[in-house]
């Protein structure tokens, strides 16, 4: 078997539709030789149906990252599909959520409860997920890759999700610091906007189209999740053996240019 991920076992979260970056990361990972396990939350039948569109079968495990019982049992559930002695070589974190009042321009009026939910699901879960998978990774190392959206500036309507993404970026750096001794790398892919189900829940998302149309030096197609998915697969591979705590921008270059 050949490919960037030949012989590796990869866990991919956040596959809800085949338009998602996570779906295409799972697809490309399989094409590059990996065995893939998916997680889903709530609508498992939908995730299983979407999984059927991958090149090869992929089991689906239910995972609510706010449920400690789910997290505590995750390693065991993965072993059920990969074998008792199986190792996990990579984890893709593609999990984010903010209640409606945390998005859309009401930043100053958002309740703490909604902010707490956004931060727990979208940022703290990177730590929760990584620690749940640690028993399958700590003896041999591996790669954790999260999906990000540039948190260095304030975006229209993005509000507390932008704050949560800033927390995600900081969480990734601290995980890189604390897990490096176990050979575990933690990096993020800061993707440009893609028309996914999650994106459609952001009020005013269409404004990002004009920003990327006007400013991306390489151009940007909001309907194409594959460039970001390729970045994820590259970071999962052995081609970045000493890269950790990094944010790789796959956004057509928008982050690098001014207005």
Secondary structure, 3 states (H helix, E strand, C coil): CCCCCCCCEEEECCCCCCCCHHHHHHHHHHHCCCEEEEEECCCHHHHHHHHCCCCCCCCEEECCCCCHHHHHHHHHHHHHHHCCCCCCCEEEECCCCCCHHHCCCCHHHCCHHHHHHHHHHHHHHHHHHHHHHHHHCCCCCEEEEEEECCCCCCCCCCHHHHHHHHHHHHHHHHHHHHHHHHCEEEEEEEECCCCCHHHHCCCCCCHHHHHHHHHCCCCCCCCCCHHHHHHHHHHHCHHHCCCCCCEEEECCCHHHCCC
